[in-house]
């Protein structure tokens, strides 16, 4: 039974930048990304403009009570951040990079990163050879949130691989259709009314060295987290909620959870299925952009936005001088 993907490596960087093949990545990586230069997944192309502009709406105000610096001293527990799962749907491939997958009656963007181009091409050939657009895909989920809480988030999927059936000792063999495995922080974020599993980039010393040398914009892109909305009734731990009025020592911290969830098409959320490990008070080491870097990037983006200059309205005095009113011409009465 052929399968068109390699088993994800848990240490994949969490890439949330869209590309033309666009990276909606979560944790798990088949190939190690070079850290001596900016992540290839951050390189954009013209076909990714629409998706990239969509991500510009993401809020930078996500609150997590731990920064990169504090994570460096945490001992490795063996756990990792990750989000990977299975979807089955009708694949519609477009050469302009706007491919989609239809699950039930709902259509979602389907993207791939440059290093996954061969997988995408293999999927395309499979569809052309068989005429079957209904495919079982291994994907990383991505939730796109917007600054206004009342504006609903959007879900998209990054292609990792596909197969023609069940494969043992692989992600597609462990999970049923629409099932996902999540490992992350259980918490609320300011821009979403539903609590989320926050999946951060896993820590390595090589990545730490890279971000130390990177520009603030590269750091923020490199360390963006993915926040996946989860419905979890009777959870053994309450989702963490940041309280701006509470002192730092009274805030507490989000629990790190590992669970199985099912994607609910149409509702665009995930529903809890089973807990795969006891919740941990201390998360594994991860990387998170500092508030200082985020603020720097926000200020730079505001400066880069072109200002639309409105033509000045003509002053009344100047208008009157340049366009003097003509006096009415009085006609003389004819004398009889």
C-alpha positions as a Markdown table, in Angstrom:
| # | Residue | x | y | z |
|---|---|---|---|---|
| 1 | Unk | 0.0 | 0.0 | 0.0 |
| 2 | Unk | 1.7 | 3.2 | -1.1 |
| 3 | Unk | 1.8 | 6.3 | 1.0 |
| 4 | Unk | 2.9 | 9.7 | -0.2 |
| 5 | Unk | 4.4 | 11.2 | 3.0 |
| 6 | Unk | 7.1 | 10.7 | 5.5 |
| 7 | Unk | 6.2 | 10.4 | 9.1 |
| 8 | Unk | 6.3 | 13.9 | 10.7 |
| 9 | Unk | 9.2 | 14.6 | 13.0 |
| 10 | Unk | 7.9 | 16.1 | 16.3 |
| 11 | Unk | 10.5 | 18.9 | 16.2 |
| 12 | Unk | 9.2 | 20.7 | 13.1 |
| 13 | Unk | 9.0 | 24.4 | 13.6 |
| 14 | Unk | 5.5 | 25.8 | 13.9 |
| 15 | Unk | 5.2 | 27.9 | 10.7 |
| 16 | Unk | 2.1 | 30.1 | 10.5 |
| 17 | Unk | 3.1 | 32.0 | 7.4 |
| 18 | Unk | 1.2 | 31.4 | 4.3 |
| 19 | Unk | 2.9 | 30.7 | 1.0 |
| 20 | Unk | 2.2 | 29.5 | -2.4 |
| 21 | Unk | 2.6 | 26.9 | -1.4 |
| 22 | Unk | 1.8 | 28.2 | 1.8 |
| 23 | Unk | 3.0 | 27.1 | 5.2 |
| 24 | Unk | 0.2 | 26.6 | 7.7 |
| 25 | Unk | 2.6 | 24.4 | 9.7 |
| 26 | Unk | 2.3 | 23.0 | 13.1 |
| 27 | Unk | 4.8 | 21.0 | 15.1 |
| 28 | Unk | 6.2 | 18.0 | 13.3 |
| 29 | Unk | 8.8 | 18.1 | 10.6 |
| 30 | Unk | 10.0 | 15.6 | 8.1 |
| 31 | Unk | 13.1 | 17.6 | 7.0 |
| 32 | Unk | 15.2 | 19.7 | 9.3 |
| 33 | Unk | 14.9 | 23.4 | 8.4 |
| 34 | Unk | 18.1 | 25.3 | 8.0 |
| 35 | Unk | 18.6 | 27.8 | 10.8 |
| 36 | Unk | 21.6 | 29.6 | 9.4 |
| 37 | Unk | 19.3 | 31.6 | 7.2 |
| 38 | Unk | 15.6 | 32.6 | 7.4 |
| 39 | Unk | 13.2 | 29.6 | 7.3 |
| 40 | Unk | 12.4 | 28.7 | 3.7 |
| 41 | Unk | 8.8 | 28.5 | 4.7 |
| 42 | Unk | 8.8 | 32.3 | 5.3 |
| 43 | Unk | 9.7 | 33.0 | 1.7 |
| 44 | Unk | 6.6 | 34.2 | -0.2 |
| 45 | Unk | 5.7 | 34.3 | -3.8 |
| 46 | Unk | 3.1 | 36.2 | -5.8 |
| 47 | Unk | 0.6 | 33.3 | -5.6 |
| 48 | Unk | 0.6 | 33.7 | -1.8 |
| 49 | Unk | -0.4 | 37.3 | -1.7 |
| 50 | Unk | -4.1 | 36.7 | -0.9 |
| 51 | Unk | -3.3 | 34.2 | 1.8 |
| 52 | Unk | -0.5 | 36.4 | 3.2 |
| 53 | Unk | -2.8 | 39.4 | 3.4 |
| 54 | Unk | -5.3 | 37.3 | 5.3 |
| 55 | Unk | -2.7 | 36.6 | 8.0 |
| 56 | Unk | -2.0 | 40.3 | 8.3 |
| 57 | Unk | -5.2 | 40.4 | 10.2 |
| 58 | Unk | -3.9 | 38.1 | 13.0 |
| 59 | Unk | -3.8 | 39.7 | 16.4 |
| 60 | Unk | -0.4 | 40.2 | 18.0 |
| 61 | Unk | -2.0 | 40.5 | 21.4 |
| 62 | Unk | -2.1 | 36.9 | 22.3 |
| 63 | Unk | -1.3 | 36.5 | 26.0 |
| 64 | Unk | 0.8 | 33.7 | 27.3 |
| 65 | Unk | 2.5 | 34.0 | 30.7 |
| 66 | Unk | 5.9 | 32.7 | 29.7 |
| 67 | Unk | 8.6 | 34.3 | 27.4 |
| 68 | Unk | 11.4 | 32.7 | 25.5 |
| 69 | Unk | 13.9 | 33.7 | 28.1 |
| 70 | Unk | 12.1 | 31.9 | 30.9 |
| 71 | Unk | 11.7 | 28.7 | 28.9 |
| 72 | Unk | 15.5 | 28.2 | 28.4 |
| 73 | Unk | 15.9 | 27.0 | 32.0 |
| 74 | Unk | 13.1 | 24.4 | 31.9 |
| 75 | Unk | 14.2 | 20.8 | 31.9 |
| 76 | Unk | 13.1 | 18.7 | 28.9 |
| 77 | Unk | 10.2 | 16.5 | 29.9 |
| 78 | Unk | 10.1 | 14.4 | 26.7 |
| 79 | Unk | 6.8 | 16.0 | 25.6 |
| 80 | Unk | 6.5 | 18.1 | 22.4 |
| 81 | Unk | 4.2 | 20.6 | 20.9 |
| 82 | Unk | 2.4 | 19.3 | 17.9 |
| 83 | Unk | -0.8 | 19.3 | 15.8 |
| 84 | Unk | -1.4 | 16.8 | 13.0 |
| 85 | Unk | -4.4 | 14.9 | 11.7 |
| 86 | Unk | -6.4 | 13.3 | 9.0 |
| 87 | Unk | -9.1 | 14.8 | 6.7 |
| 88 | Unk | -11.0 | 13.1 | 3.9 |
| 89 | Unk | -12.6 | 15.3 | 1.2 |
| 90 | Unk | -12.8 | 16.4 | -2.4 |
| 91 | Unk | -9.5 | 18.0 | -3.5 |
| 92 | Unk | -9.7 | 20.8 | -6.0 |
| 93 | Unk | -6.2 | 21.7 | -7.3 |
| 94 | Unk | -5.6 | 25.1 | -8.9 |
| 95 | Unk | -2.4 | 26.1 | -10.5 |
| 96 | Unk | -2.7 | 29.6 | -9.0 |
| 97 | Unk | -2.0 | 28.3 | -5.6 |
| 98 | Unk | -5.6 | 28.5 | -4.4 |
| 99 | Unk | -6.3 | 24.8 | -4.0 |
| 100 | Unk | -9.1 | 23.7 | -1.7 |
| 101 | Unk | -10.5 | 20.6 | 0.0 |
| 102 | Unk | -14.2 | 20.2 | 0.5 |
| 103 | Unk | -15.3 | 18.3 | 3.6 |
| 104 | Unk | -19.0 | 17.6 | 3.6 |
| 105 | Unk | -20.5 | 20.9 | 2.4 |
| 106 | Unk | -17.7 | 23.1 | 3.6 |
| 107 | Unk | -14.7 | 24.2 | 1.6 |
| 108 | Unk | -11.3 | 25.0 | 3.1 |
| 109 | Unk | -8.0 | 26.3 | 1.7 |
| 110 | Unk | -5.4 | 23.6 | 1.1 |
| 111 | Unk | -1.7 | 24.7 | 1.1 |
| 112 | Unk | 1.7 | 23.2 | 1.0 |
| 113 | Unk | 5.3 | 24.4 | 1.9 |
| 114 | Unk | 8.0 | 24.4 | -0.8 |
| 115 | Unk | 9.7 | 21.3 | 0.6 |
| 116 | Unk | 6.3 | 19.5 | 0.2 |
| 117 | Unk | 6.0 | 20.3 | -3.5 |
| 118 | Unk | 6.8 | 16.7 | -4.5 |
| 119 | Unk | 4.0 | 15.5 | -2.2 |
| 120 | Unk | 1.6 | 18.0 | -3.8 |
| 121 | Unk | 2.6 | 16.9 | -7.3 |
| 122 | Unk | 2.2 | 13.3 | -6.4 |
| 123 | Unk | -1.3 | 14.0 | -5.1 |
| 124 | Unk | -2.1 | 15.8 | -8.3 |
| 125 | Unk | -0.8 | 12.9 | -10.4 |
| 126 | Unk | -2.9 | 10.5 | -8.3 |
| 127 | Unk | -6.1 | 12.5 | -9.0 |
| 128 | Unk | -5.3 | 12.7 | -12.7 |
| 129 | Unk | -4.5 | 9.0 | -13.0 |
| 130 | Unk | -7.6 | 7.7 | -11.1 |
| 131 | Unk | -10.0 | 10.5 | -11.6 |
| 132 | Unk | -10.8 | 10.3 | -7.9 |
| 133 | Unk | -10.8 | 13.7 | -6.2 |
| 134 | Unk | -11.9 | 12.2 | -2.9 |
| 135 | Unk | -8.6 | 11.8 | -1.0 |
| 136 | Unk | -7.4 | 10.9 | 2.5 |
| 137 | Unk | -4.9 | 13.6 | 3.5 |
| 138 | Unk | -2.5 | 14.0 | 6.4 |
| 139 | Unk | -2.5 | 17.7 | 7.3 |
| 140 | Unk | -1.4 | 20.3 | 9.8 |
| 141 | Unk | -4.4 | 22.5 | 10.8 |
| 142 | Unk | -4.3 | 26.2 | 11.0 |
| 143 | Unk | -6.8 | 28.6 | 12.6 |
| 144 | Unk | -6.7 | 32.2 | 11.4 |
| 145 | Unk | -7.9 | 34.6 | 14.1 |
| 146 | Unk | -8.8 | 38.3 | 13.6 |
| 147 | Unk | -8.5 | 41.3 | 15.9 |
| 148 | Unk | -12.2 | 41.6 | 16.5 |
| 149 | Unk | -13.6 | 38.8 | 18.7 |
| 150 | Unk | -16.9 | 38.9 | 16.9 |
| 151 | Unk | -15.3 | 38.2 | 13.6 |
| 152 | Unk | -15.2 | 34.4 | 13.2 |
| 153 | Unk | -11.9 | 32.7 | 12.7 |
| 154 | Unk | -11.1 | 30.6 | 9.6 |
| 155 | Unk | -9.6 | 27.1 | 9.3 |
| 156 | Unk | -7.1 | 26.0 | 6.6 |
| 157 | Unk | -5.0 | 22.9 | 6.2 |
| 158 | Unk | -1.4 | 22.4 | 5.2 |
| 159 | Unk | -0.7 | 19.3 | 3.2 |
| 160 | Unk | 1.8 | 16.8 | 4.7 |
| 161 | Unk | 0.9 | 13.6 | 2.8 |
| 162 | Unk | -1.8 | 11.3 | 1.5 |
| 163 | Unk | -2.5 | 7.6 | 1.2 |
| 164 | Unk | -5.0 | 5.2 | -0.3 |
| 165 | Unk | -6.0 | 3.5 | 2.9 |
| 166 | Unk | -4.9 | 2.8 | 6.4 |
| 167 | Unk | -1.2 | 2.5 | 7.1 |
| 168 | Unk | 0.1 | 1.0 | 10.3 |
| 169 | Unk | 2.8 | 2.6 | 12.4 |
| 170 | Unk | 2.1 | 6.0 | 10.9 |
| 171 | Unk | -0.2 | 9.0 | 11.7 |
| 172 | Unk | -2.8 | 7.9 | 9.2 |
| 173 | Unk | -2.9 | 4.5 | 10.9 |
| 174 | Unk | -3.3 | 5.9 | 14.4 |
| 175 | Unk | -6.1 | 8.4 | 13.6 |
| 176 | Unk | -9.5 | 8.0 | 12.0 |
| 177 | Unk | -10.9 | 10.4 | 9.4 |
| 178 | Unk | -11.2 | 14.0 | 10.8 |
| 179 | Unk | -9.2 | 13.0 | 13.9 |
| 180 | Unk | -6.2 | 15.1 | 15.1 |
| 181 | Unk | -3.5 | 14.8 | 17.8 |
| 182 | Unk | -2.9 | 18.0 | 19.7 |
| 183 | Unk | -0.2 | 18.8 | 22.3 |
| 184 | Unk | -0.2 | 22.3 | 23.5 |
| 185 | Unk | -1.2 | 24.9 | 26.1 |
| 186 | Unk | -4.9 | 24.9 | 27.1 |
| 187 | Unk | -6.0 | 28.5 | 27.3 |
| 188 | Unk | -8.1 | 31.4 | 26.1 |
| 189 | Unk | -6.6 | 34.0 | 23.7 |
| 190 | Unk | -8.0 | 37.6 | 23.6 |
| 191 | Unk | -9.4 | 37.3 | 20.0 |
| 192 | Unk | -11.3 | 34.0 | 20.4 |
| 193 | Unk | -14.3 | 33.3 | 22.6 |
| 194 | Unk | -13.6 | 29.5 | 22.4 |
| 195 | Unk | -10.6 | 28.2 | 24.5 |
| 196 | Unk | -7.7 | 27.0 | 22.3 |
| 197 | Unk | -4.9 | 24.5 | 22.2 |
| 198 | Unk | -1.9 | 26.8 | 21.6 |
| 199 | Unk | 0.9 | 25.1 | 19.7 |
| 200 | Unk | 4.3 | 26.8 | 19.9 |
| 201 | Unk | 7.6 | 26.1 | 18.2 |
| 202 | Unk | 9.6 | 23.5 | 20.0 |
| 203 | Unk | 12.8 | 24.6 | 21.5 |
| 204 | Unk | 16.2 | 23.6 | 20.2 |
| 205 | Unk | 19.6 | 25.3 | 20.9 |
| 206 | Unk | 20.1 | 25.7 | 17.1 |
| 207 | Unk | 16.8 | 27.7 | 16.8 |
| 208 | Unk | 17.7 | 29.8 | 19.8 |
| 209 | Unk | 21.0 | 30.8 | 18.2 |
| 210 | Unk | 19.1 | 31.6 | 15.0 |
| 211 | Unk | 16.6 | 33.9 | 16.6 |
| 212 | Unk | 19.3 | 35.7 | 18.6 |
| 213 | Unk | 20.8 | 36.8 | 15.3 |
| 214 | Unk | 17.6 | 37.4 | 13.4 |
| 215 | Unk | 15.8 | 40.7 | 12.8 |
| 216 | Unk | 12.6 | 41.3 | 14.9 |
| 217 | Unk | 10.3 | 40.7 | 11.9 |
| 218 | Unk | 12.0 | 37.3 | 11.3 |
| 219 | Unk | 11.8 | 36.4 | 15.0 |
| 220 | Unk | 8.1 | 37.1 | 15.1 |
| 221 | Unk | 7.4 | 35.1 | 12.0 |
| 222 | Unk | 9.6 | 32.3 | 13.1 |
| 223 | Unk | 8.0 | 31.9 | 16.6 |
| 224 | Unk | 4.3 | 32.5 | 15.8 |
| 225 | Unk | 2.1 | 30.0 | 17.5 |
| 226 | Unk | -1.1 | 28.4 | 16.2 |
| 227 | Unk | -4.2 | 28.6 | 18.4 |
| 228 | Unk | -6.7 | 25.8 | 17.6 |
| 229 | Unk | -10.3 | 26.3 | 19.0 |
| 230 | Unk | -11.4 | 23.3 | 21.1 |
| 231 | Unk | -14.7 | 22.3 | 22.6 |
| 232 | Unk | -13.9 | 20.3 | 25.7 |
| 233 | Unk | -16.7 | 19.7 | 28.1 |
| 234 | Unk | -15.8 | 18.5 | 31.6 |
| 235 | Unk | -12.0 | 19.1 | 31.0 |
| 236 | Unk | -9.9 | 18.0 | 34.0 |
| 237 | Unk | -8.2 | 21.4 | 34.1 |
| 238 | Unk | -9.8 | 24.8 | 33.3 |
| 239 | Unk | -8.4 | 26.7 | 30.4 |
| 240 | Unk | -6.1 | 29.5 | 31.5 |
| 241 | Unk | -7.4 | 33.0 | 31.1 |
| 242 | Unk | -5.1 | 36.0 | 31.4 |
| 243 | Unk | -6.4 | 38.5 | 34.0 |
| 244 | Unk | -4.9 | 42.0 | 33.4 |
| 245 | Unk | -6.0 | 43.1 | 36.8 |
| 246 | Unk | -4.2 | 40.3 | 38.7 |
| 247 | Unk | -0.6 | 40.5 | 39.8 |
| 248 | Unk | 1.9 | 38.4 | 37.9 |
| 249 | Unk | 2.4 | 36.0 | 40.8 |
| 250 | Unk | -1.3 | 35.4 | 41.0 |
| 251 | Unk | -1.9 | 34.7 | 37.3 |
| 252 | Unk | -1.1 | 31.0 | 37.3 |
| 253 | Unk | -0.2 | 29.3 | 34.0 |
| 254 | Unk | -1.9 | 27.2 | 31.3 |
| 255 | Unk | -1.7 | 23.4 | 31.5 |
| 256 | Unk | 0.1 | 21.5 | 28.8 |
| 257 | Unk | -2.3 | 18.8 | 27.4 |
| 258 | Unk | -2.0 | 16.0 | 24.9 |
| 259 | Unk | -5.2 | 14.8 | 23.5 |
| 260 | Unk | -7.1 | 13.5 | 20.5 |
| 261 | Unk | -9.8 | 15.7 | 18.9 |
| 262 | Unk | -12.1 | 15.6 | 16.0 |
| 263 | Unk | -12.6 | 18.4 | 13.5 |
| 264 | Unk | -16.2 | 19.6 | 13.2 |
| 265 | Unk | -16.8 | 20.9 | 9.6 |
| 266 | Unk | -19.1 | 23.9 | 9.4 |
| 267 | Unk | -18.5 | 24.8 | 13.0 |
| 268 | Unk | -14.8 | 25.2 | 12.3 |
| 269 | Unk | -13.8 | 24.0 | 15.7 |
| 270 | Unk | -12.3 | 20.8 | 17.1 |
| 271 | Unk | -14.2 | 18.6 | 19.6 |
| 272 | Unk | -12.4 | 16.6 | 22.4 |
| 273 | Unk | -12.3 | 12.9 | 21.9 |
| 274 | Unk | -9.8 | 11.4 | 24.4 |
| 275 | Unk | -6.9 | 12.5 | 26.7 |
| 276 | Unk | -3.7 | 10.8 | 25.7 |
| 277 | Unk | -1.6 | 11.8 | 28.7 |
| 278 | Unk | -2.2 | 13.4 | 32.1 |
| 279 | Unk | -2.1 | 17.3 | 32.0 |
| 280 | Unk | 1.3 | 18.8 | 32.9 |
| 281 | Unk | 1.8 | 21.9 | 34.9 |
| 282 | Unk | 5.1 | 22.5 | 33.2 |
| 283 | Unk | 5.2 | 22.6 | 29.4 |
| 284 | Unk | 8.1 | 21.4 | 27.3 |
| 285 | Unk | 10.6 | 24.0 | 26.2 |
| 286 | Unk | 9.3 | 26.3 | 23.5 |
| 287 | Unk | 10.1 | 29.5 | 21.8 |
| 288 | Unk | 7.9 | 32.6 | 21.9 |
| 289 | Unk | 8.4 | 36.0 | 20.4 |
| 290 | Unk | 8.8 | 38.7 | 23.1 |
| 291 | Unk | 6.4 | 41.6 | 23.5 |
| 292 | Unk | 9.2 | 44.0 | 22.6 |
| 293 | Unk | 9.8 | 42.3 | 19.3 |
| 294 | Unk | 6.1 | 42.2 | 18.5 |
| 295 | Unk | 5.8 | 45.9 | 19.3 |
| 296 | Unk | 8.8 | 46.7 | 17.1 |
| 297 | Unk | 7.3 | 44.8 | 14.2 |
| 298 | Unk | 3.9 | 46.4 | 14.6 |
| 299 | Unk | 5.4 | 49.9 | 14.6 |
| 300 | Unk | 7.4 | 49.1 | 11.5 |
| 301 | Unk | 4.4 | 47.7 | 9.7 |
| 302 | Unk | 2.4 | 50.9 | 10.4 |
| 303 | Unk | 5.2 | 53.0 | 9.0 |
| 304 | Unk | 5.4 | 50.9 | 5.9 |
| 305 | Unk | 1.7 | 51.3 | 5.1 |
| 306 | Unk | 1.2 | 53.9 | 2.4 |
| 307 | Unk | -0.8 | 56.8 | 3.5 |
| 308 | Unk | -3.6 | 57.9 | 1.3 |
| 309 | Unk | -3.3 | 61.7 | 0.9 |
| 310 | Unk | -6.5 | 63.5 | 0.3 |
| 311 | Unk | -6.5 | 66.5 | -2.0 |
| 312 | Unk | -6.9 | 69.7 | 0.1 |
| 313 | Unk | -10.2 | 71.4 | -0.1 |
| 314 | Unk | -9.9 | 74.8 | -1.7 |
| 315 | Unk | -10.3 | 77.6 | 0.8 |
| 316 | Unk | -13.3 | 79.8 | 0.3 |
| 317 | Unk | -11.4 | 83.0 | 0.1 |
| 318 | Unk | -9.0 | 81.7 | -2.6 |
| 319 | Unk | -11.9 | 80.3 | -4.6 |
| 320 | Unk | -13.7 | 83.6 | -4.5 |
| 321 | Unk | -10.6 | 85.5 | -5.7 |
| 322 | Unk | -9.9 | 83.1 | -8.5 |
| 323 | Unk | -13.5 | 82.9 | -9.5 |
| 324 | Unk | -15.1 | 86.3 | -8.9 |
| 325 | Unk | -18.8 | 86.4 | -9.0 |
| 326 | Unk | -20.1 | 88.2 | -12.1 |
| 327 | Unk | -22.5 | 91.0 | -11.5 |
| 328 | Unk | -25.9 | 90.7 | -13.3 |
| 329 | Unk | -26.2 | 92.8 | -16.4 |
| 330 | Unk | -29.1 | 95.1 | -16.2 |
| 331 | Unk | -31.0 | 95.7 | -19.5 |
| 332 | Unk | -32.0 | 99.3 | -20.2 |
| 333 | Unk | -35.6 | 99.9 | -20.7 |
| 334 | Unk | -36.5 | 101.0 | -24.2 |
| 335 | Unk | -37.9 | 104.5 | -24.3 |
| 336 | Unk | -41.1 | 104.7 | -26.1 |
